[in-house]
Amino acid sequence: MLLTIDVGNTNIVYGLFEGERLVHKFRVESARGRTADEYAVTLRSLLDMNDVDPKSVDAAIVACVVPSLTDAMMRLVRNAFGREALVVGPGIRSGMAILIENPREVGADRIADAVAGFDKAKGGVVVVDFGTSTNFDVVTPKGEYLGGVLAPGLQISADALFSRAAKLPRVEITKPAKVVGRNTVHAMQSGIVYGYVGLVDGLVERILAELGYPCAVIATGGLATLIAPLSRTITEVDDELTLIGLRILYDRNRV
């Protein structure tokens, strides 16, 4: 099996593939102070709970946007499975021309999203990844990575409101019954959720107008299932898009 590891600023998502089929997915906290041994214990426990033999893991690929955790993930794979992980970064064969000014600036997760999005759409695509930041990545109908937009994520935007407004309580981020709130909690939920939907739709509409050609708009990431049903621009949700992109990248770099 192939182990895919998507390391974000908030969470680490592990995926296990048998061929093209994702058979297991695990999500853990992305803790910068945790050691490779601690991550290995957690992952081996998750595998044991799901009756997965560690010996069945014969390859691994890592996409990491937290530089301090890249070595930890490589050691995790080496120590837990006796394998050397492929790391997404400069020099990897993506099969996709990168058209931005400095290709080294593109995060590994964004490359994985772009590759998987184009593979799914079979044409122009905008991938909206709801993570710590919300990433909008644009791929042309020719399969070229054109660039994108980075916006503050929904959760950190809400956290800023909670921490800076002394009289406002911390509320659950969920869809309120109505846009016009009749109490403080519902008013905050409306502003957080519908305000963010407006940000997403506004940016996607501007992107599409600037491009001048049709694109699928695919959402992924932790809060995609909350925002997508309220959006007029998102056409599809795929929670596994980044992991699928890592699986495709591994296949393109297999020796």
C-alpha positions in Angstrom: 0.0 0.0 0.0 1.0 3.6 -0.6 1.0 5.9 2.4 0.2 9.6 1.6 0.9 12.2 4.2 -0.5 15.7 3.9 1.0 18.0 6.6 -0.8 21.2 7.1 -0.5 24.0 9.7 -3.5 22.7 11.7 -3.8 19.0 10.8 -1.9 16.1 9.3 -3.9 13.8 7.1 -2.7 10.2 6.4 -4.1 8.3 3.5 -3.6 4.6 2.6 -4.1 3.6 -1.1 -4.4 0.2 -2.6 -3.9 1.0 -6.3 -6.1 4.0 -7.0 -8.5 3.2 -4.1 -8.2 5.2 -0.9 -8.9 2.5 1.8 -8.1 4.4 5.0 -7.8 8.1 6.0 -6.7 9.4 9.4 -6.5 13.0 10.7 -4.3 14.1 13.6 -3.2 17.4 15.1 -0.2 19.1 13.4 1.9 19.7 16.5 5.3 21.2 15.8 6.8 20.1 19.1 6.0 16.4 18.6 8.8 14.1 17.7 9.0 11.5 14.8 8.7 8.7 17.4 5.5 10.3 18.8 4.0 10.6 15.4 5.0 7.0 14.6 3.3 5.7 17.8 0.1 7.5 16.9 0.1 6.3 13.3 0.9 2.7 14.2 -1.9 2.8 16.8 -4.4 4.0 14.1 -3.2 1.2 11.8 -3.6 -1.4 14.5 -7.1 -0.2 15.3 -8.0 -0.7 11.7 -6.3 -4.1 11.4 -3.7 -2.8 8.9 -0.4 -4.6 8.9 2.5 -2.0 8.9 4.4 -4.4 6.6 1.8 -3.8 3.9 2.9 -0.2 3.6 5.6 -0.4 0.9 5.8 3.3 -0.3 5.1 6.8 1.0 4.9 10.3 -0.3 4.9 13.5 1.9 3.5 17.0 1.2 4.5 19.4 4.0 3.9 23.1 4.4 5.5 23.1 7.9 9.2 23.0 7.2 10.1 21.9 10.8 7.9 18.8 10.3 9.4 17.6 7.0 12.3 15.7 8.6 10.0 14.3 11.3 7.7 12.8 8.6 10.7 11.3 6.7 12.0 9.8 10.0 8.5 8.5 10.8 8.3 6.6 7.5 11.8 5.3 7.8 11.5 4.1 11.4 7.9 2.8 11.3 7.9 1.2 7.8 11.6 0.9 6.8 11.0 3.0 3.6 12.2 6.3 2.3 9.5 8.8 1.6 9.2 10.8 -1.6 8.9 14.5 -0.6 6.9 16.9 -2.9 9.1 19.8 -3.7 11.5 21.3 -6.3 12.6 18.7 -8.8 9.6 16.4 -8.5 7.9 15.4 -11.7 4.4 16.9 -11.5 3.5 16.5 -15.2 2.2 20.1 -15.0 3.9 23.3 -16.2 4.2 25.8 -13.4 3.6 29.3 -14.9 4.1 31.5 -11.8 7.1 33.7 -11.5 8.9 31.5 -8.9 7.7 27.9 -9.1 9.6 27.1 -5.8 7.0 29.3 -4.0 4.1 27.0 -4.7 3.2 24.9 -1.6 3.3 21.1 -2.0 -0.4 20.8 -1.1 -1.3 23.3 -3.8 0.6 21.3 -6.4 -1.2 18.1 -5.3 -4.6 19.9 -5.4 -3.9 21.2 -8.9 -2.8 17.9 -10.3 -5.8 16.0 -8.8 -8.2 18.8 -9.8 -7.1 18.7 -13.4 -7.2 14.9 -13.4 -10.8 15.0 -12.2 -12.1 18.0 -14.3 -10.2 17.0 -17.5 -10.0 20.7 -18.3 -9.7 24.1 -16.7 -10.3 24.0 -12.9 -10.2 26.2 -9.9 -9.5 24.2 -6.7 -10.7 25.9 -3.4 -8.9 24.3 -0.5 -10.3 25.2 2.9 -7.4 24.9 5.4 -5.6 27.2 7.8 -5.5 29.5 4.8 -8.0 29.1 2.0 -6.2 28.5 -1.3 -7.6 29.1 -4.7 -5.5 27.3 -7.3 -6.1 27.8 -11.1 -5.2 25.2 -13.8 -5.7 26.1 -17.5 -7.5 23.8 -20.0 -4.0 22.7 -21.1 -3.1 21.5 -17.7 -0.8 24.4 -16.7 -0.7 25.7 -13.2 -1.5 29.4 -13.7 -1.4 30.7 -10.2 -4.0 31.5 -7.5 -5.2 33.4 -4.5 -4.4 32.9 -0.8 -7.0 34.2 1.8 -7.1 33.9 5.6 -8.9 30.7 6.5 -12.4 30.7 8.0 -11.3 29.4 11.4 -8.5 31.9 11.9 -10.7 34.7 10.7 -13.3 33.7 13.4 -10.5 33.3 16.0 -9.4 36.8 15.3 -13.0 38.0 16.0 -13.3 36.0 19.2 -9.9 37.3 20.5 -10.2 40.9 19.6 -13.8 41.6 20.5 -14.1 41.5 24.3 -17.8 41.2 24.6 -18.4 38.6 21.8 -18.4 35.0 22.8 -16.7 32.1 21.1 -19.4 30.4 19.0 -19.7 27.2 17.0 -19.0 27.7 13.3 -22.2 26.4 11.7 -24.9 27.6 9.4 -27.5 29.7 11.2 -31.2 29.4 10.6 -31.5 32.9 9.0 -29.1 35.5 7.7 -30.5 38.1 10.0 -29.7 37.0 13.5 -32.1 37.7 16.4 -29.4 37.1 19.0 -25.7 37.7 19.3 -24.7 34.0 18.6 -26.8 33.7 15.5 -25.6 37.2 14.3 -22.0 36.1 14.6 -22.6 32.8 12.9 -24.3 34.5 10.0 -21.4 37.0 9.6 -18.8 34.3 9.9 -20.4 31.7 7.6 -22.3 33.8 5.0 -19.6 36.4 5.1 -17.1 33.7 4.1 -19.4 32.4 1.4 -19.4 35.9 0.0 -15.6 36.0 0.0 -15.4 32.6 -1.8 -18.0 33.5 -4.4 -16.6 37.0 -5.0 -13.1 35.7 -5.6 -14.2 32.8 -7.8 -16.3 35.1 -9.9 -13.4 37.5 -10.3 -11.1 34.7 -11.2 -13.4 33.3 -13.9 -14.1 36.7 -15.3 -10.3 37.3 -15.6 -9.6 33.9 -17.2 -12.3 34.2 -19.8 -12.8 30.4 -20.2 -15.0 28.0 -18.3 -13.6 26.1 -15.3 -14.9 23.5 -12.9 -14.7 24.8 -9.3 -13.9 22.0 -6.9 -13.8 22.4 -3.1 -11.7 20.4 -0.6 -10.5 20.7 2.9 -12.0 20.5 6.4 -14.8 23.2 6.0 -15.6 22.6 2.3 -18.8 20.7 3.3 -20.1 23.7 5.3 -19.4 26.4 2.7 -20.0 24.5 -0.6 -23.8 24.0 -0.3 -24.2 27.7 0.3 -22.0 28.8 -2.6 -23.2 29.7 -6.0 -19.8 29.0 -7.7 -18.6 25.7 -6.2 -19.6 22.8 -8.5 -18.2 19.8 -6.6 -16.7 18.8 -3.2 -14.0 16.2 -2.9 -12.7 15.7 0.6 -9.9 13.4 -0.6 -8.5 15.6 -3.4 -5.1 16.4 -1.9 -4.5 12.8 -1.0 -5.5 11.7 -4.5 -3.1 14.3 -5.9 -0.3 12.8 -3.8 -1.1 9.4 -5.2 -0.9 10.7 -8.7 2.4 12.5 -8.0 3.9 9.3 -6.6 2.9 7.3 -9.7 4.5 10.0 -11.9 7.8 9.7 -10.0 7.9 6.0 -9.4 11.3 4.6 -10.6 
